[in-house]
Amino acid sequence: MLNVKNFDLKKADISGSKWQEVKAEKLEIDNVSLANTKINNVNMSKMAINDVNLGDSKISNANLSGVGIQHANFSNAFIDHVHLFGTEFHNIVFPVEGEGNFNPDGQYKPISFLNSDLTKGQFKNCNLSHMEIIDCDITGLKINGILIEELIKNK
């Protein structure tokens, strides 16, 4: 049986506390440090997370379907063994002067897809300058409706 209580914690230090088998729905957490916190086997569906520093966080074995990430610094993120079908990337940009990761010499680590299945993917209105495609299956690859296999074969 659950012991039902409401807590109104303000200016409290609950560091080192453990919550096990706790129902904690519709919480409001504002101006709180959760640094070095471990969260396991937790239902966080429909959470709204705003103005949050998740730097160096690790998320594994997670259902992130339908998640929206906006106005986020995702630089140097590592994404491995992820289902991305139906995923859309919009307005992916390099930082501009005044933003945290801005580099005045314009030298940034490249965006890479390694051992990835991008079958039937689309790049629309994207800057692909200086992009390299290395050791990839390009069967059916078209650029502006032109089959690349045919271009290479006719060289």
Disulfide bonds with the S-S distance in Angstrom:
none
